[in-house]
Amino acid sequence: FPSHDNEQCLKGDLGAGKTTFTQQVANIFGVQDYVTSPTFILQRKYQVVTNPFPNLKEISQIIHMDMYRIEDLNELKNLGFDELIKDPKNLLIIEWPEKVGTAIPASSSQISFEFVDETTRRVQW
C-alpha cells in the first residue's frame, strides 16, 4: 500500500479498475467471499484471514465503500462512517471519494485509475 493509513481512496471513471483492484487486495488478505461493487448498497464488509503486511496495524476487516450515490454527507452517518474510519482494525477502500471530500481524512492515500484501452489501465498514487 502507498502509506500506513487505513483509508485507500480509489478515483477513476466507471470501468477503470477500482473494483478489480479491491478484489485483488481482498485476495491478498485471504478474503473468502467474492468481492463485488457496493454501488447500490454503498458498502460491503469482508473478514480478513491473513495480514501479509507487517508494517500495517492488525487488519481484521476490509470495508469496500462506494460513495458515487451519496448526495449529502449526513448519509455517511447511516453507514456508521465515523466509527468505521476510527477503528484501526478496518481497512477502508473508498471508491468515488471526491463525492464526500471533506469526510475523508487528509492522510488517506489516493490511488487514481485511468482506462487506457480494453486491456490497459494507468494507475497512479
Buried (B, 14 or more C-beta within 10 A) or exposed (E): BEBEBBBBBBBBEEEBBBBBBBBEBBEEBEBEEEBEBBBEEBBBEBEBEEBEEEEBEEBBBBBBBBBBEBEEEEBBEEBEBEEBBEBEEBBBBBBBBEBBEEBBEEEBBBBBBBBEEEEEBEEEE
